[in-house]
Amino acid sequence: GDASAAIENFKKAQNLKEALGDPTLGSTLAETGRAYYFRGNYKPARRFYREALSTGLPADVRITVTNNLAMVFKMQGMLEYALDMFNESLTTARGLNLRYQTSFLLNNIGVVLRELGRYDEALEKHTEALEIDHETGARLDALVDVNNIALVHKEKGEIDKALKLLLGVIDEARELNSADDLLRTLVNL
């Protein structure tokens, strides 16, 4: 939809919720941040995410908002800040035993570690995510994990390992009829 209209509506909702002392104010602030994020306006996105985090969000929502703030930092090249925020979310997700979120965050952390050139740590995080996805039967998420592991091997110059993993993902993506994973893997080749 129209992001500008959404931002205006979120601002109106924010003003109303502030006036009423509405406990869902944090969610509205987070959605406003999200709208700015998707427009590529990272500075206001950061501000709204931080405001949302200061409102006492429920833990599961806090994980998402903290992850989104980390993504803003990542997009701005502020990788250490992103890593801190992802790790904060991961601690909460682990504490609540939220397996999907834990796996997702491990992958995000692994991507940042890879971008920082910390390949062994990145492999550990992606491998842990893969183990969780195997345990929970999240086959499509496992394809993302293997893609990320392959990218680490590729950047380490271990082309044969990377190629073997990516070819395996192609076969699995075809079996699962997942065009998204197939395309992602072909791009990574």
Sine and cosine of phi, psi and omega as CSV:
sin_phi,cos_phi,sin_psi,cos_psi,sin_omega,cos_omega
0.00,0.00,-0.23,-0.97,-0.03,-1.00
-0.99,0.11,0.95,-0.32,-0.06,-1.00
-0.91,0.42,-0.60,0.80,0.00,-1.00
-0.89,0.45,-0.68,0.73,0.02,-1.00
-0.91,0.41,-0.63,0.77,0.02,-1.00
-0.89,0.46,-0.70,0.72,0.01,-1.00
-0.88,0.48,-0.69,0.72,0.03,-1.00
-0.88,0.48,-0.68,0.74,0.02,-1.00
-0.91,0.41,-0.64,0.77,0.05,-1.00
-0.89,0.45,-0.64,0.77,0.02,-1.00
-0.90,0.44,-0.66,0.75,0.04,-1.00
-0.89,0.45,-0.70,0.72,0.02,-1.00
-0.89,0.45,-0.64,0.77,0.02,-1.00
-0.87,0.49,-0.73,0.68,0.00,-1.00
-0.87,0.49,-0.69,0.72,0.01,-1.00
-0.91,0.42,-0.70,0.71,-0.02,-1.00
-0.92,0.40,-0.61,0.80,0.07,-1.00
-0.88,0.47,-0.70,0.71,-0.02,-1.00
-0.90,0.44,-0.57,0.82,-0.05,-1.00
-1.00,-0.02,-0.12,0.99,-0.07,-1.00
0.93,0.37,0.53,0.85,-0.06,-1.00
-0.92,0.39,0.78,-0.63,-0.01,-1.00
-0.94,0.35,-0.18,0.98,0.03,-1.00
-1.00,-0.02,0.19,0.98,0.01,-1.00
-0.82,0.57,-0.68,0.74,-0.02,-1.00
-0.85,0.53,-0.65,0.76,0.02,-1.00
-0.91,0.42,-0.62,0.78,0.04,-1.00
-0.91,0.40,-0.67,0.74,0.05,-1.00
-0.88,0.48,-0.67,0.75,0.00,-1.00
-0.90,0.44,-0.67,0.75,0.02,-1.00
-0.92,0.40,-0.57,0.82,0.08,-1.00
-0.90,0.43,-0.69,0.72,0.06,-1.00
-0.86,0.51,-0.65,0.76,-0.01,-1.00
-0.90,0.44,-0.66,0.75,0.02,-1.00
-0.88,0.47,-0.68,0.73,0.05,-1.00
-0.91,0.42,-0.66,0.75,0.01,-1.00
-0.84,0.55,-0.74,0.67,-0.05,-1.00
-0.94,0.34,-0.26,0.96,0.12,-0.99
-1.00,0.00,-0.07,1.00,-0.03,-1.00
0.99,0.16,0.25,0.97,0.03,-1.00
-1.00,-0.10,0.99,0.10,-0.19,-0.98
-0.97,0.26,-0.56,0.83,-0.03,-1.00
-0.89,0.46,-0.78,0.62,0.05,-1.00
-0.92,0.39,-0.51,0.86,0.05,-1.00
-0.87,0.50,-0.72,0.70,0.03,-1.00
-0.85,0.52,-0.71,0.71,-0.04,-1.00
-0.88,0.48,-0.73,0.69,-0.03,-1.00
-0.93,0.37,-0.63,0.78,0.06,-1.00
-0.89,0.46,-0.68,0.73,0.01,-1.00
-0.90,0.44,-0.67,0.75,0.05,-1.00
-0.88,0.47,-0.67,0.74,0.01,-1.00
-0.87,0.49,-0.67,0.74,-0.02,-1.00
-0.92,0.40,-0.38,0.93,-0.01,-1.00
-0.99,0.10,-0.01,1.00,-0.10,-1.00
-0.99,-0.11,0.03,1.00,0.00,-1.00
0.97,0.23,0.74,0.68,0.02,-1.00
-0.90,0.44,0.47,-0.88,0.15,-0.99
-0.85,0.52,0.49,-0.87,-0.12,-0.99
-0.83,0.56,-0.67,0.75,-0.04,-1.00
-0.92,0.38,-0.59,0.81,0.05,-1.00
-0.95,0.31,-0.62,0.79,0.02,-1.00
-0.86,0.52,-0.61,0.79,0.04,-1.00
-0.85,0.53,-0.74,0.67,-0.03,-1.00
-0.90,0.43,-0.71,0.70,-0.03,-1.00
-0.91,0.40,-0.65,0.76,0.03,-1.00
-0.91,0.42,-0.65,0.76,0.07,-1.00
-0.87,0.49,-0.70,0.72,0.00,-1.00
-0.89,0.45,-0.65,0.76,0.06,-1.00
-0.89,0.45,-0.65,0.76,0.05,-1.00
-0.87,0.49,-0.64,0.77,0.02,-1.00
-0.90,0.44,-0.59,0.80,0.07,-1.00
-0.89,0.47,-0.75,0.67,0.03,-1.00
-0.85,0.53,-0.68,0.74,0.00,-1.00
-0.88,0.48,-0.73,0.69,-0.01,-1.00
-0.89,0.46,-0.47,0.88,0.01,-1.00
-1.00,0.01,0.07,1.00,0.02,-1.00
0.98,0.21,0.22,0.97,0.00,-1.00
-1.00,-0.08,0.94,0.33,-0.21,-0.98
-0.93,0.38,-0.59,0.80,0.01,-1.00
-0.92,0.40,-0.63,0.77,0.07,-1.00
-0.90,0.43,-0.68,0.73,0.03,-1.00
-0.86,0.52,-0.70,0.71,-0.01,-1.00
-0.87,0.49,-0.68,0.74,0.03,-1.00
-0.87,0.49,-0.70,0.72,-0.04,-1.00
-0.93,0.36,-0.66,0.75,0.05,-1.00
-0.88,0.48,-0.67,0.75,0.01,-1.00
-0.91,0.41,-0.59,0.81,0.07,-1.00
-0.88,0.48,-0.71,0.70,0.04,-1.00
-0.90,0.44,-0.65,0.76,-0.01,-1.00
-0.88,0.47,-0.67,0.74,0.03,-1.00
-0.85,0.52,-0.69,0.72,0.01,-1.00
-0.92,0.40,-0.71,0.71,-0.01,-1.00
-0.88,0.48,-0.67,0.74,0.04,-1.00
-0.90,0.43,-0.67,0.74,-0.01,-1.00
-0.88,0.47,-0.52,0.85,0.02,-1.00
-1.00,-0.08,0.03,1.00,-0.02,-1.00
0.82,0.57,0.69,0.73,0.05,-1.00
-1.00,-0.04,0.99,-0.11,-0.15,-0.99
-0.91,0.41,-0.71,0.70,-0.02,-1.00
-0.87,0.50,-0.76,0.65,-0.01,-1.00
-0.89,0.45,-0.61,0.79,0.02,-1.00
-0.88,0.48,-0.74,0.67,0.01,-1.00
-0.88,0.48,-0.73,0.69,-0.01,-1.00
-0.85,0.53,-0.71,0.70,-0.01,-1.00
-0.93,0.36,-0.62,0.79,0.07,-1.00
-0.85,0.52,-0.65,0.76,0.04,-1.00
-0.91,0.42,-0.70,0.72,0.03,-1.00
-0.87,0.49,-0.68,0.73,0.04,-1.00
-0.89,0.46,-0.69,0.72,0.02,-1.00
-0.87,0.50,-0.65,0.76,0.02,-1.00
-0.89,0.46,-0.71,0.71,0.01,-1.00
-0.90,0.43,-0.68,0.73,0.03,-1.00
-0.87,0.49,-0.64,0.77,0.05,-1.00
-0.88,0.47,-0.70,0.71,0.00,-1.00
-0.90,0.44,-0.46,0.89,0.05,-1.00
-0.99,0.11,-0.06,1.00,-0.01,-1.00
0.99,0.16,0.25,0.97,0.00,-1.00
-0.99,-0.12,0.94,0.34,-0.20,-0.98
-0.91,0.42,-0.67,0.74,-0.02,-1.00
-0.90,0.44,-0.66,0.75,0.05,-1.00
-0.91,0.42,-0.64,0.77,0.03,-1.00
-0.88,0.48,-0.70,0.71,0.02,-1.00
-0.87,0.49,-0.65,0.76,0.03,-1.00
-0.86,0.51,-0.72,0.69,-0.04,-1.00
-0.92,0.40,-0.72,0.70,-0.01,-1.00
-0.91,0.41,-0.60,0.80,0.02,-1.00
-0.92,0.39,-0.65,0.76,0.06,-1.00
-0.90,0.45,-0.66,0.75,0.05,-1.00
-0.88,0.48,-0.67,0.74,0.00,-1.00
-0.89,0.46,-0.66,0.75,0.03,-1.00
-0.88,0.48,-0.69,0.73,0.02,-1.00
-0.89,0.45,-0.70,0.71,-0.03,-1.00
-0.92,0.40,-0.55,0.83,0.10,-0.99
-0.92,0.39,-0.69,0.73,0.00,-1.00
-0.88,0.47,-0.60,0.80,-0.08,-1.00
-1.00,-0.07,-0.05,1.00,0.02,-1.00
0.97,0.24,0.36,0.93,-0.01,-1.00
-1.00,0.08,0.98,0.21,-0.13,-0.99
-0.91,0.42,-0.65,0.76,0.01,-1.00
-0.92,0.39,-0.64,0.77,0.05,-1.00
-0.90,0.43,-0.57,0.82,0.04,-1.00
-0.89,0.46,-0.55,0.84,0.04,-1.00
-0.90,0.43,-0.61,0.79,0.07,-1.00
-0.90,0.44,-0.68,0.74,0.01,-1.00
-0.86,0.52,-0.74,0.67,-0.04,-1.00
-0.91,0.41,-0.63,0.78,0.10,-1.00
-0.84,0.55,-0.71,0.71,-0.01,-1.00
-0.91,0.41,-0.64,0.77,0.05,-1.00
-0.88,0.47,-0.69,0.73,0.01,-1.00
-0.88,0.48,-0.65,0.76,0.01,-1.00
-0.89,0.45,-0.60,0.80,0.05,-1.00
-0.90,0.44,-0.73,0.68,0.02,-1.00
-0.87,0.49,-0.64,0.77,0.02,-1.00
-0.87,0.50,-0.71,0.70,-0.01,-1.00
-0.94,0.34,-0.44,0.90,0.08,-1.00
-0.98,0.19,-0.08,1.00,-0.02,-1.00
1.00,0.08,0.18,0.98,0.00,-1.00
-1.00,-0.05,0.94,0.34,-0.15,-0.99
-0.90,0.43,-0.66,0.76,-0.01,-1.00
-0.88,0.47,-0.68,0.74,0.05,-1.00
-0.89,0.46,-0.72,0.70,-0.02,-1.00
-0.88,0.48,-0.72,0.70,-0.03,-1.00
-0.89,0.46,-0.69,0.73,0.01,-1.00
-0.87,0.49,-0.70,0.72,0.01,-1.00
-0.90,0.43,-0.71,0.71,-0.04,-1.00
-0.92,0.40,-0.61,0.79,0.05,-1.00
-0.91,0.41,-0.59,0.81,0.07,-1.00
-0.90,0.43,-0.62,0.78,0.03,-1.00
-0.91,0.40,-0.63,0.77,0.02,-1.00
-0.85,0.52,-0.73,0.68,0.02,-1.00
-0.87,0.49,-0.71,0.70,-0.02,-1.00
-0.92,0.40,-0.65,0.76,0.01,-1.00
-0.89,0.45,-0.62,0.78,0.06,-1.00
-0.90,0.43,-0.69,0.72,0.01,-1.00
-0.87,0.49,-0.63,0.78,-0.02,-1.00
-1.00,0.05,-0.02,1.00,-0.01,-1.00
0.84,0.54,0.70,0.72,-0.04,-1.00
-0.96,-0.28,1.00,-0.09,0.00,-1.00
-0.89,0.46,-0.62,0.78,0.00,-1.00
-0.86,0.51,-0.73,0.68,-0.01,-1.00
-0.93,0.36,-0.58,0.82,0.06,-1.00
-0.89,0.46,-0.74,0.67,0.01,-1.00
-0.90,0.43,-0.69,0.72,0.02,-1.00
-0.85,0.53,-0.67,0.74,-0.04,-1.00
-0.93,0.36,-0.67,0.74,0.02,-1.00
-0.88,0.47,-0.62,0.79,0.06,-1.00
-0.90,0.44,-0.59,0.80,-0.05,-1.00
-0.97,0.23,-0.24,0.97,-0.01,-1.00
-0.90,0.44,0.00,0.00,0.00,0.00
